Every structure is written in C-alpha cells, then in structure tokens.
Amino acid sequence: MIRLRYFARLREQLGTGSEEMAPAASVAEVLERLRARGGVWAEAFDGEQTVLVAVNQETVGVDAPLADGDEVAFFPPVTGG
C-alpha cells in the first residue's frame, strides 16, 4: 500500500487528510485514479489548480516512480512574506 496525505485547502476540499491506496507505478497513475473518482476529486486534481507533490518528503514531479510503502503528499504552493 501507499499512503496518501492531503494538506491545506486540499484536505478541506476532499474532506480527508489521509488514506491508503493500492501501489501505483507513478505519481501520474495516482493522480489518474484520484481524478477518476469524479466530483471534488476530479476538481482538485484537474490541473486547473496548482498542486505540489512530495514522495517520502521530497518534492517530485508527476513522472516520479513509486514503490510499495511510499508516502505521497499533495499540497498547494506555499506563499508568504
């Protein structure tokens, strides 16, 4: 299994902070599965909103490979001053 974590507005929008999912080959495959759920899931990951991804606490691109046991975190860009 892989562990998915959602932060900030994504957690609010999706109504959950984390879940487990069957292993996937890449972040892109995870995103595809999440969008396929439809509704708020499709909206959150439709590419219109910027979403950053980290695998095991390292920022990665959507083409990053995954292995069983990985943690994948999704979060909006952080701004501040």
C-alpha positions as CSV (number, residue, x, y, z in Angstrom):
1,M,0.0,0.0,0.0
2,I,1.0,3.6,-0.4
3,R,-0.1,6.3,2.0
4,L,-1.7,9.5,0.6
5,R,-1.7,12.7,2.5
6,Y,-3.6,15.9,1.7
7,F,-2.8,19.3,3.2
8,A,-4.3,22.8,3.5
9,R,-7.1,23.5,1.1
10,L,-7.0,20.0,-0.4
11,R,-7.7,18.5,3.0
12,E,-10.7,20.8,3.3
13,Q,-11.9,20.3,-0.2
14,L,-11.6,16.5,-0.1
15,G,-12.8,16.1,3.5
16,T,-9.9,13.9,4.5
17,G,-6.3,14.3,5.5
18,S,-5.0,10.9,4.5
19,E,-5.8,7.5,3.1
20,E,-4.2,4.3,1.8
21,M,-4.2,3.2,-1.8
22,A,-3.0,0.1,-3.6
23,P,0.5,0.5,-5.0
24,A,0.9,2.6,-8.2
25,A,3.8,2.8,-10.7
26,S,4.0,6.6,-10.6
27,V,2.5,9.8,-9.2
28,A,0.8,10.2,-12.5
29,E,-1.1,6.9,-12.0
30,V,-2.2,8.0,-8.5
31,L,-3.5,11.3,-9.9
32,E,-5.4,9.4,-12.7
33,R,-7.0,7.2,-10.1
34,L,-8.0,10.2,-7.9
35,R,-9.5,12.1,-10.9
36,A,-11.5,9.0,-11.9
37,R,-13.4,9.3,-8.6
38,G,-15.2,12.3,-10.1
39,G,-16.7,15.2,-8.1
40,V,-14.4,17.1,-5.8
41,W,-11.6,14.6,-6.6
42,A,-11.7,15.5,-10.3
43,E,-11.9,19.2,-9.5
44,A,-9.0,19.1,-7.0
45,F,-6.7,17.3,-9.4
46,D,-7.9,18.6,-12.8
47,G,-4.7,20.7,-13.5
48,E,-6.5,24.0,-13.1
49,Q,-5.3,24.4,-9.5
50,T,-1.6,24.1,-8.8
51,V,-0.8,21.1,-6.6
52,L,2.7,20.2,-5.4
53,V,3.7,16.6,-4.8
54,A,6.2,15.1,-2.4
55,V,7.2,11.4,-2.2
56,N,8.7,10.4,1.2
57,Q,9.0,14.2,2.0
58,E,10.9,15.1,-1.2
59,T,9.3,17.3,-3.8
60,V,8.9,15.4,-7.1
61,G,7.2,15.7,-10.5
62,V,4.2,13.6,-11.7
63,D,6.5,11.2,-13.5
64,A,8.2,10.1,-10.2
65,P,8.1,6.4,-9.7
66,L,6.5,4.9,-6.6
67,A,7.1,1.8,-4.6
68,D,5.0,-0.1,-2.1
69,G,5.2,1.7,1.3
70,D,5.8,5.2,-0.1
71,E,4.1,8.2,1.3
72,V,2.7,10.6,-1.3
73,A,1.7,14.1,-0.1
74,F,-0.3,16.7,-2.1
75,F,-0.3,20.3,-1.1
76,P,-0.9,23.8,-2.6
77,P,2.1,26.1,-3.2
78,V,3.1,28.0,-0.1
79,T,3.3,31.7,-0.2
80,G,4.2,34.2,2.4
81,G,6.0,37.3,3.2
